[in-house]
Every structure is written in C-alpha cells, then in structure tokens.
Amino acid sequence: MLLADGRDGRKATVDPKLLELLACPLTKGPLTWDPERSELISRVAKLAYPVRDGIPIMLPSEARPISPEDMLPPQPRLGGPS
C-alpha cells in the first residue's frame, strides 16, 4: 500500500511488496522509494515518478529527470546529540 504525504503531516511510506511489483515503464527495471519527495526513482532511466494521493503516476511524461546528485544516497548527519 502506498500512502502519500497527507495533510495531517505524516511521512509517506511504501509497502515493500508493492515496490517489488512495480517497474519503470521505460526500462522495466526496479524502482526505489524516496520518502522525502514522495517519488519512485528509476536510477537506470534517471527519472523520478511522482506519487500523488497514494497513487504512483507511472507516466514518463509526468516523471521528473533526476540529476546525478539526486541519485546519491543521503549523507549521514554529523554532530552530537541534539
């Protein structure tokens, strides 16, 4: 089940089983979930497919091109406890 970032402020999540079933429509390759942007990422196609109201929009025309920086894993935060 996909859950979009709602108006109640909850973070979006994606069901890992559904993520296994979804594939990039262009490359037929795997997708990864970006919870910060509520997007499904195709690293091979270098596209980010939006998820709106819990529905993945798997149209290349709706996808956002991603830069090499977008494809890097998030860097761990440095510093002490807050």
C-alpha positions in Angstrom: 0.0 0.0 0.0 1.3 3.4 -0.9 0.5 6.3 1.5 1.1 9.8 0.2 2.2 12.6 2.5 -1.1 13.7 3.8 -2.4 17.0 5.1 -2.0 15.5 8.6 1.8 15.8 8.3 2.6 12.1 8.3 5.5 10.9 6.2 4.7 9.0 3.1 5.5 5.2 3.1 5.5 2.5 0.5 4.7 -1.2 1.0 7.9 -3.2 0.2 5.8 -5.9 -1.5 4.2 -3.4 -3.9 7.6 -1.9 -4.6 8.8 -5.3 -5.7 6.0 -5.5 -8.2 6.4 -2.0 -9.7 8.8 -1.4 -12.5 9.9 1.5 -14.6 7.7 1.7 -17.7 10.7 2.6 -19.9 13.4 0.3 -18.7 11.3 -2.4 -16.9 13.9 -2.1 -14.1 13.5 -1.7 -10.4 12.3 1.4 -8.6 13.4 2.8 -5.2 11.3 4.8 -2.9 12.3 8.4 -2.0 10.1 9.3 1.1 11.4 12.9 1.2 9.9 13.7 -2.2 7.2 11.0 -2.4 8.7 9.7 -5.6 9.6 6.4 -7.1 13.1 6.5 -8.6 14.3 4.7 -11.7 18.1 5.0 -11.5 18.6 3.5 -14.9 16.2 5.8 -16.7 17.3 8.7 -14.4 13.6 9.6 -13.8 11.5 10.2 -10.6 7.9 9.2 -10.9 5.6 11.1 -8.5 3.2 9.5 -6.1 0.0 11.6 -5.7 -2.7 10.8 -3.1 -1.2 7.4 -2.7 -1.2 6.6 -6.5 2.1 6.2 -8.4 2.0 8.2 -11.6 3.9 5.8 -13.9 3.9 8.0 -17.0 7.2 9.1 -18.4 5.6 12.4 -19.4 4.9 13.0 -15.7 8.3 12.0 -14.4 11.0 14.4 -13.4 14.5 14.0 -14.7 17.0 13.4 -11.9 20.5 14.7 -11.7 23.5 12.6 -10.6 23.3 14.4 -7.2 19.7 13.2 -6.7 20.9 9.6 -7.2 23.4 9.7 -4.4 22.4 8.1 -1.1 21.7 10.6 1.7 24.8 11.5 3.7 24.7 10.8 7.4 24.4 13.8 9.6 27.5 14.5 11.6 27.4 16.0 15.1 26.4 15.2 18.6 23.0 14.6 20.1 20.5 17.4 19.7 
